[in-house]
Amino acid sequence: MRLGGNRRGVILVFVSVILVALIGVALSFWYMVNSEIESAGAGLANARAFYMAETGRAKARWALTTGAQSVGWGETSSPFGAGKGTYIVTTASPTDAQHVNITSDGYFPVYGTNPVAQRRVVENNIELGSGTNLSRDTNGTVASASDHHGNDTEDKAIDGTNNTGWVAKDKGGSASLTLTYSSANTVSRVVVNGSNIASIMVQYSNNNSSWTNVSNASGALPGIQTFTPITAKYLRLSMVSSSGKRAQVNEFESYSGAGGATTLSQGKFGTSL
């Protein structure tokens, strides 16, 4: 009798060990499956955030290519429906007016304090192509102005970089910035990078005394503006500074040819976050 009881005890212990082992295997399997599900969910969220960032980058390239926006433009998208994501995109000139950097952040499910996932897409050093910038001093164009403040002279508005510029002398006053071409040019598009400007008008002349406003202008300044082609020796920005501030023009570009489209090269691409 005692021997039988020992056998039953051994069997009970053996069964208990097997049961514990099976429970351990089941728990391990559950943990593995749960981890895989969480990992897959995180990967899907990251993928959605990445594609939202890509959407912002594509929107920026479209806006710059079609002339709908100029460098310096940015946008925060509205959420693309419940749980679909948001992007924040910015554009900026890295060193000069002929290049642009695009930075786009994608968020899932929406931009906020604690998004589930965030990815950043950047495209740097993209070359802008719009034909020949007739305003450049290297093309024989000379800039003059009604006045200037300190060392911020008019020649700095046509030197090809947004890091310098012309600044008006008076705060809140009227001022003008004029281009004198080496010979008469046909112009239909200007790009003005500047600030502190309350109102601005593009005008042209062939004698530097009588001036005519361009017609059928499309686009706001500072920014990109296209208009009915004109042929002129002189092109002028006539402006009024914002109240209490001095008008500033970092670059005054002008181009021939119809339309406001430009071309963008392929930049240096990268992702982060």
Protein Blocks (a to p, Z undefined) as FASTA:
>chain_A
ZZmmmmmmmmmmmmmmmmmmmmmmmmmmmmmmmmmmmmmmmmmmmmmmmmmmmmmmmmmm
mmmmnopacehiacddddebehibpcddddddfkbmkbccdddddddfbdcfbdfbdcdd
ddehiacdebjafkbmklopacddfbdehjlcfklmmnopakbccddfbghiacdddddd
fbdcddfbdcdddehifbdcddddfkomaccddehiacddeddddddddddfbdcddddd
dehiacddfbdcddededjbdcddddddddeZZ
